[in-house]
Amino acid sequence: MHSIEFKHNIYKGFGYININLLKNHEEVVEDRASSLLNYLRSIENYVVIPSILICNQTNTIIDGHHRCWALKELGVKEVPVTFINYSHADIVTHLTDGIITKKEIIDAALSGNLLKPKSSFHHVIDIYGEFKPLLLLSSLSKCPT
């Protein structure tokens, strides 16, 4: 099992919000999204998923585009989200510089000019200085289907 201890004030809270308030920054891979949708339909009554990670200031989806797409297809109105301080220096978009910036990601979401699928891969630097997948900040959540 992975756990993560992170520095400072990255985590801003958890909640359920209207799915229409979320802003994508990249397109989804249709096959991947459809597979997730089929899986969620097969579970029926009790779906547990990682919460969607979003920027606490803009509602930009940082991690969870495919989950969001599948939940919208299922007609879910309120989705589980973890709010993060996306501007925090310990959240990085790639392990190497110059690939894509957080500003470009936010700009894509706010403008509606979506990036290609899987164009960003986020990490968080833990208290030991190690890079961990940002997904580890998600909470497992029951989601009505």
N, C-alpha and C positions, 0 to 999 in steps of 0.2 A: 504494500500500500504506500502511496506517495502522500506526503504531507508537506506543507510549505510554511515556513515562517518568513514573512517579508517585513521590510523596513518601513518605518514612517506611516504615512497616511494614504495608502493605496486603496484599501477597501473602504467604500463609502456607504454600503448597505445592501440589503436584499429586499425585494418586493415583487408584487405582481402588477404589471401595468398593461394598458391597452396596447395591443399589438400594432395598431396603426400609428402609434407615437414613435416607433422604432425606425431608424434610418439605416438602410444598407449602404455600405461603401464599396461592395463588390458583388458581382453576379454570382449565381449559384451554378453548380454543375448539375444539370438536369437529372442524369442517371443516379448520381449520389443522393440528390434530394428525393427522387422517387423511391429509391430503395429505403431511405429513412421513413418516408411516408408509409410504405407498405409494412415496414416493421412496426411502426406505431399503431397502425390499424390492426395488426395481428395480436397485439397485447390486449386490446379492448378496454377493460374497465380501470386499469391501474397503471398509468404510465409514469415512470420515474426517469427524469432526464437531467443532465447538467443545465443549470440556469444559463441564460444568454448573458454574456458579458457586454455591458454597454458603458459608454462614456457618460459620466454623471452630469456633464454640462450640456451635451448635445443630443443625447439618446442615440448616438451612432453605435451600431452593432460592431463590436471589436472581435468577438468570437461567438459564432452561433447562427450564421446566415442560413445554413441548411435546416437547423432546428426551427428557426423562425418561419421559413418557407413552408415546412411540413406542417407546423402547427396552424398556420394560416389556412392551408388547404383543408385541414380538419375542422375549420370553423372556430378555433379557439380564439376568444376575444382578449383574455387576460393571460399574459405569459410570465413565467418566472424570470426575473432578471437580477443580476448582481451589478450594482453600480460601482464603477472604479474611477479613480482619479487618473484619467488617461494621460494627462500632461506630466505625471510624475516621471522623473528621470530613470527610475528603476523598471519602467515598462519600455521595452525596445521592440522595434518592428522586425529586425533581423539581427542575426549574430554578426553580420558584417555591415559596415556603413554604406550609405549611398544607394541602397536598393529602392526603398520607398520610405518616405517620412510620415510621421504621425500627422503633420499638417496636410499632406497630400491625401491621406485617408479621410480626415475630417472634411476637407474641401470636396472630395468626391461624394461623400454622404450628403452634405448640405446643398450641393449643386445638382445632384441626381445624375451626374456623369460617372456611372459606376466603373470601377476597375475590373479587370479580368478576374475570373474565379481563382481563388487561392493565391492571389497576388501578394497577400501579406501573411506573415506567420509571426505571431507575437510571443515574446518571452517576458518573464519577470525575473529580476535579480533578487535572490533570497538573501537572508541575513548573513550567509556565508560567502556571498559574492558569486554564487553559482547561478547559471541560467536555467530556468525551469519553464515548461510550457505554461502560457497564461491560463489555459483551461483549468489548471489546478486551483484557480481562485473561485471557480464556479461552485455553487451549492447544488446538491442533488435535490430535486424538487418534484412533488407530485404535480402532474399537469392534467387537467380535465380534457378529455377527448370527445 
